[in-house]
Amino acid sequence: MKRTTLLHAELSHAIASLGHGDMLVIGDVGLPIPPGPRRIDLALTPGIPSVADVLRAVLSEMQVERAVIAAEAVAREGGGLPGWCALPVTPGQVPHEDFKRLTAQARVMVRTGECTPYANVVLVAGVTF
C-alpha cells in the first residue's frame, strides 16, 4: 500500500513515467484533449473531483519545474491567481488558444469534473537532484 496521498494507480504510474521537461495537464471538464497525450479521465460528476483536489494529489508526487495557465484564468480573478492554483512555482501565462495548442505536446492529460472556466494547468516535470 502506498504511503503518499495519491492512490490512483494509473495517475501515479503516469507521474513516475515522466522525464525532465515532460508535461502533465490537469484540466477542467471542457478542455479538449488532443490526439496523442495519454488521457486519464477522473471526472465523476460536475465539480468532482475539482482541479484543486487533483492538483494537490499530483503535487504530492510530482517534482514541478514550471507551470503554465491561461491568461484568461488570471483575468477572471481580477489579475490574481485563481484559488485552485496552489503551485510551488509562479505559473507562466499564455492566451487560452495557445494553451490548448500547448496541450498537444503533453505526455498526460488528466480530466477532472471541474466546471470553472479556464481551470487548467500545464505542469512541467523537473528533477529531484
C-alpha atoms as an extended CHARMM CRD file, in Angstrom:
* protein
*
       129  EXT
         1         1  MET       CA              0.0000000000        0.0000000000        0.0000000000  PROA      1               0.0000000000
         2         2  LYS       CA              1.3070000000        3.4570000000       -0.8960000000  PROA      2               0.0000000000
         3         3  ARG       CA              2.2660000000        5.9550000000        1.7780000000  PROA      3               0.0000000000
         4         4  THR       CA              1.7280000000        9.1360000000       -0.2620000000  PROA      4               0.0000000000
         5         5  THR       CA             -1.5440000000       10.9540000000       -0.8530000000  PROA      5               0.0000000000
         6         6  LEU       CA             -2.0630000000        9.8340000000       -4.4460000000  PROA      6               0.0000000000
         7         7  LEU       CA             -3.8020000000        6.4480000000       -4.5770000000  PROA      7               0.0000000000
         8         8  HSD       CA             -4.9440000000        6.4080000000       -8.2270000000  PROA      8               0.0000000000
         9         9  ALA       CA             -2.6890000000        3.7350000000       -9.7540000000  PROA      9               0.0000000000
        10        10  GLU       CA             -2.8300000000        4.9510000000      -13.3700000000  PROA      10              0.0000000000
        11        11  LEU       CA             -2.0980000000        8.5670000000      -12.4250000000  PROA      11              0.0000000000
        12        12  SER       CA              0.7030000000        7.5670000000      -10.0530000000  PROA      12              0.0000000000
        13        13  HSD       CA              2.2770000000        5.4250000000      -12.7850000000  PROA      13              0.0000000000
        14        14  ALA       CA              1.9870000000        8.2650000000      -15.3070000000  PROA      14              0.0000000000
        15        15  ILE       CA              3.8210000000       10.6360000000      -12.9580000000  PROA      15              0.0000000000
        16        16  ALA       CA              6.5160000000        8.0440000000      -12.2720000000  PROA      16              0.0000000000
        17        17  SER       CA              6.9910000000        7.6760000000      -16.0410000000  PROA      17              0.0000000000
        18        18  LEU       CA              7.6110000000       11.3870000000      -16.7010000000  PROA      18              0.0000000000
        19        19  GLY       CA             11.0730000000       12.5940000000      -17.6400000000  PROA      19              0.0000000000
        20        20  HSD       CA             12.6120000000       16.0260000000      -17.1770000000  PROA      20              0.0000000000
        21        21  GLY       CA             10.6380000000       18.5430000000      -19.2350000000  PROA      21              0.0000000000
        22        22  ASP       CA              7.6610000000       16.2520000000      -19.8690000000  PROA      22              0.0000000000
        23        23  MET       CA              4.2690000000       17.8820000000      -19.4370000000  PROA      23              0.0000000000
        24        24  LEU       CA              1.2160000000       16.7500000000      -17.4890000000  PROA      24              0.0000000000
        25        25  VAL       CA             -2.0120000000       18.7310000000      -17.9030000000  PROA      25              0.0000000000
        26        26  ILE       CA             -4.7760000000       18.9310000000      -15.3200000000  PROA      26              0.0000000000
        27        27  GLY       CA             -7.9020000000       20.2320000000      -16.9890000000  PROA      27              0.0000000000
        28        28  ASP       CA            -11.4960000000       21.1530000000      -16.4070000000  PROA      28              0.0000000000
        29        29  VAL       CA            -14.2750000000       19.0410000000      -17.8400000000  PROA      29              0.0000000000
        30        30  GLY       CA            -14.4570000000       21.1200000000      -21.0340000000  PROA      30              0.0000000000
        31        31  LEU       CA            -10.7870000000       21.2420000000      -22.0200000000  PROA      31              0.0000000000
        32        32  PRO       CA            -10.3740000000       19.4780000000      -25.3790000000  PROA      32              0.0000000000
        33        33  ILE       CA             -7.9920000000       16.5160000000      -25.2560000000  PROA      33              0.0000000000
        34        34  PRO       CA             -5.9820000000       16.2970000000      -28.4640000000  PROA      34              0.0000000000
        35        35  PRO       CA             -4.9070000000       13.0010000000      -30.0020000000  PROA      35              0.0000000000
        36        36  GLY       CA             -1.5540000000       11.8750000000      -28.6690000000  PROA      36              0.0000000000
        37        37  PRO       CA             -1.3520000000       12.5010000000      -24.9110000000  PROA      37              0.0000000000
        38        38  ARG       CA             -2.3770000000        9.7190000000      -22.5680000000  PROA      38              0.0000000000
        39        39  ARG       CA             -5.8630000000       10.5070000000      -21.2180000000  PROA      39              0.0000000000
        40        40  ILE       CA             -6.6920000000        9.8680000000      -17.5760000000  PROA      40              0.0000000000
        41        41  ASP       CA            -10.3510000000       10.7090000000      -17.0210000000  PROA      41              0.0000000000
        42        42  LEU       CA            -11.2220000000       11.2940000000      -13.3620000000  PROA      42              0.0000000000
        43        43  ALA       CA            -14.4560000000       13.2410000000      -13.9870000000  PROA      43              0.0000000000
        44        44  LEU       CA            -17.2470000000       11.7430000000      -11.9000000000  PROA      44              0.0000000000
        45        45  THR       CA            -19.9120000000       14.4390000000      -11.6330000000  PROA      45              0.0000000000
        46        46  PRO       CA            -19.8490000000       18.2160000000      -12.1990000000  PROA      46              0.0000000000
        47        47  GLY       CA            -17.2610000000       19.5800000000       -9.7690000000  PROA      47              0.0000000000
        48        48  ILE       CA            -15.9650000000       16.1940000000       -8.6160000000  PROA      48              0.0000000000
        49        49  PRO       CA            -13.0640000000       15.9320000000       -8.4550000000  PROA      49              0.0000000000
        50        50  SER       CA            -12.0290000000       19.5620000000       -8.5770000000  PROA      50              0.0000000000
        51        51  VAL       CA             -8.8500000000       20.7940000000      -10.2320000000  PROA      51              0.0000000000
        52        52  ALA       CA             -7.6130000000       21.9060000000       -6.7850000000  PROA      52              0.0000000000
        53        53  ASP       CA             -8.1010000000       18.3900000000       -5.3580000000  PROA      53              0.0000000000
        54        54  VAL       CA             -6.3080000000       16.7020000000       -8.2520000000  PROA      54              0.0000000000
        55        55  LEU       CA             -3.5360000000       19.3000000000       -8.2620000000  PROA      55              0.0000000000
        56        56  ARG       CA             -2.8690000000       18.7270000000       -4.5360000000  PROA      56              0.0000000000
        57        57  ALA       CA             -2.6420000000       14.9680000000       -5.0590000000  PROA      57              0.0000000000
        58        58  VAL       CA             -0.4080000000       15.2730000000       -8.1380000000  PROA      58              0.0000000000
        59        59  LEU       CA              1.9270000000       17.7000000000       -6.3710000000  PROA      59              0.0000000000
        60        60  SER       CA              2.3920000000       15.1520000000       -3.5720000000  PROA      60              0.0000000000
        61        61  GLU       CA              4.3210000000       13.0070000000       -6.0910000000  PROA      61              0.0000000000
        62        62  MET       CA              5.4650000000       15.2280000000       -8.9550000000  PROA      62              0.0000000000
        63        63  GLN       CA              8.5080000000       17.4890000000       -8.9980000000  PROA      63              0.0000000000
        64        64  VAL       CA              7.3700000000       20.5990000000      -10.8940000000  PROA      64              0.0000000000
        65        65  GLU       CA              9.8910000000       22.8270000000      -12.6350000000  PROA      65              0.0000000000
        66        66  ARG       CA              7.4550000000       25.1470000000      -14.4240000000  PROA      66              0.0000000000
        67        67  ALA       CA              3.7270000000       25.6140000000      -14.8320000000  PROA      67              0.0000000000
        68        68  VAL       CA              1.5160000000       27.3620000000      -17.3840000000  PROA      68              0.0000000000
        69        69  ILE       CA             -2.0610000000       28.6010000000      -17.0890000000  PROA      69              0.0000000000
        70        70  ALA       CA             -4.3500000000       30.5500000000      -19.4020000000  PROA      70              0.0000000000
        71        71  ALA       CA             -4.1570000000       34.3280000000      -19.0510000000  PROA      71              0.0000000000
        72        72  GLU       CA             -7.9690000000       34.3290000000      -19.0540000000  PROA      72              0.0000000000
        73        73  ALA       CA             -7.9410000000       32.4560000000      -15.7100000000  PROA      73              0.0000000000
        74        74  VAL       CA             -5.9910000000       35.3340000000      -14.1680000000  PROA      74              0.0000000000
        75        75  ALA       CA             -8.2160000000       37.9400000000      -15.8380000000  PROA      75              0.0000000000
        76        76  ARG       CA            -11.3050000000       36.2600000000      -14.3180000000  PROA      76              0.0000000000
        77        77  GLU       CA             -9.7400000000       36.7960000000      -10.8810000000  PROA      77              0.0000000000
        78        78  GLY       CA             -9.0430000000       40.4880000000      -11.4770000000  PROA      78              0.0000000000
        79        79  GLY       CA             -5.3200000000       39.9570000000      -12.0380000000  PROA      79              0.0000000000
        80        80  GLY       CA             -4.5580000000       37.4960000000       -9.2590000000  PROA      80              0.0000000000
        81        81  LEU       CA             -4.0470000000       33.7550000000       -9.4150000000  PROA      81              0.0000000000
        82        82  PRO       CA             -7.1980000000       31.6430000000       -9.2350000000  PROA      82              0.0000000000
        83        83  GLY       CA             -7.9200000000       29.9630000000       -5.8940000000  PROA      83              0.0000000000
        84        84  TRP       CA             -7.4220000000       26.4880000000       -7.3700000000  PROA      84              0.0000000000
        85        85  CYS       CA             -3.9080000000       27.4290000000       -8.4980000000  PROA      85              0.0000000000
        86        86  ALA       CA             -1.7690000000       26.4790000000       -5.4630000000  PROA      86              0.0000000000
        87        87  LEU       CA              1.5660000000       25.7550000000       -7.1340000000  PROA      87              0.0000000000
        88        88  PRO       CA              5.1680000000       25.5260000000       -5.9230000000  PROA      88              0.0000000000
        89        89  VAL       CA              6.2120000000       27.8480000000       -8.7920000000  PROA      89              0.0000000000
        90        90  THR       CA              4.7330000000       31.0230000000      -10.2580000000  PROA      90              0.0000000000
        91        91  PRO       CA              2.9180000000       29.9330000000      -13.4050000000  PROA      91              0.0000000000
        92        92  GLY       CA              3.5690000000       31.4480000000      -16.7890000000  PROA      92              0.0000000000
        93        93  GLN       CA              0.5420000000       32.7330000000      -18.6530000000  PROA      93              0.0000000000
        94        94  VAL       CA             -0.4750000000       32.2820000000      -22.2730000000  PROA      94              0.0000000000
        95        95  PRO       CA             -3.7210000000       33.0180000000      -24.1320000000  PROA      95              0.0000000000
        96        96  HSD       CA             -6.2090000000       30.1590000000      -23.8440000000  PROA      96              0.0000000000
        97        97  GLU       CA             -5.9380000000       29.2950000000      -27.5460000000  PROA      97              0.0000000000
        98        98  ASP       CA             -2.1510000000       28.9380000000      -27.1530000000  PROA      98              0.0000000000
        99        99  PHE       CA             -2.7170000000       26.8970000000      -24.0010000000  PROA      99              0.0000000000
       100       100  LYS       CA             -4.8910000000       24.4470000000      -25.9320000000  PROA      100             0.0000000000
       101       101  ARG       CA             -2.2040000000       24.1140000000      -28.6270000000  PROA      101             0.0000000000
       102       102  LEU       CA              0.4270000000       23.5100000000      -25.9300000000  PROA      102             0.0000000000
       103       103  THR       CA             -1.5390000000       20.5460000000      -24.5660000000  PROA      103             0.0000000000
       104       104  ALA       CA             -0.8240000000       18.6090000000      -27.7730000000  PROA      104             0.0000000000
       105       105  GLN       CA              2.7870000000       18.3150000000      -26.5420000000  PROA      105             0.0000000000
       106       106  ALA       CA              1.7690000000       16.8380000000      -23.1750000000  PROA      106             0.0000000000
       107       107  ARG       CA              2.5520000000       13.2620000000      -22.2380000000  PROA      107             0.0000000000
       108       108  VAL       CA             -0.5240000000       13.0280000000      -19.9780000000  PROA      108             0.0000000000
       109       109  MET       CA             -3.8460000000       14.8700000000      -19.7500000000  PROA      109             0.0000000000
       110       110  VAL       CA             -5.9530000000       14.4840000000      -16.6260000000  PROA      110             0.0000000000
       111       111  ARG       CA             -9.6310000000       15.3930000000      -16.9710000000  PROA      111             0.0000000000
       112       112  THR       CA            -11.3860000000       16.4880000000      -13.7940000000  PROA      112             0.0000000000
       113       113  GLY       CA            -15.0240000000       17.2870000000      -13.0710000000  PROA      113             0.0000000000
       114       114  GLU       CA            -14.1830000000       20.9810000000      -12.6270000000  PROA      114             0.0000000000
       115       115  CYS       CA            -16.7300000000       23.3130000000      -14.2530000000  PROA      115             0.0000000000
       116       116  THR       CA            -14.9010000000       26.6200000000      -13.6810000000  PROA      116             0.0000000000
       117       117  PRO       CA            -13.8580000000       28.2140000000      -16.9870000000  PROA      117             0.0000000000
       118       118  TYR       CA            -10.1080000000       28.1830000000      -17.6610000000  PROA      118             0.0000000000
       119       119  ALA       CA             -9.3370000000       25.9650000000      -14.6530000000  PROA      119             0.0000000000
       120       120  ASN       CA             -6.4770000000       24.1980000000      -16.4300000000  PROA      120             0.0000000000
       121       121  VAL       CA             -2.7660000000       23.9260000000      -15.7360000000  PROA      121             0.0000000000
       122       122  VAL       CA              0.2480000000       22.5060000000      -17.5460000000  PROA      122             0.0000000000
       123       123  LEU       CA              2.8380000000       21.0970000000      -15.1530000000  PROA      123             0.0000000000
       124       124  VAL       CA              6.3820000000       20.6320000000      -16.4830000000  PROA      124             0.0000000000
       125       125  ALA       CA              8.3480000000       17.8870000000      -14.7540000000  PROA      125             0.0000000000
       126       126  GLY       CA             11.5530000000       18.8420000000      -13.0050000000  PROA      126             0.0000000000
       127       127  VAL       CA             14.2580000000       16.7090000000      -11.4470000000  PROA      127             0.0000000000
       128       128  THR       CA             14.8740000000       15.9790000000       -7.7870000000  PROA      128             0.0000000000
       129       129  PHE       CA             18.6580000000       16.2000000000       -7.9500000000  PROA      129             0.0000000000
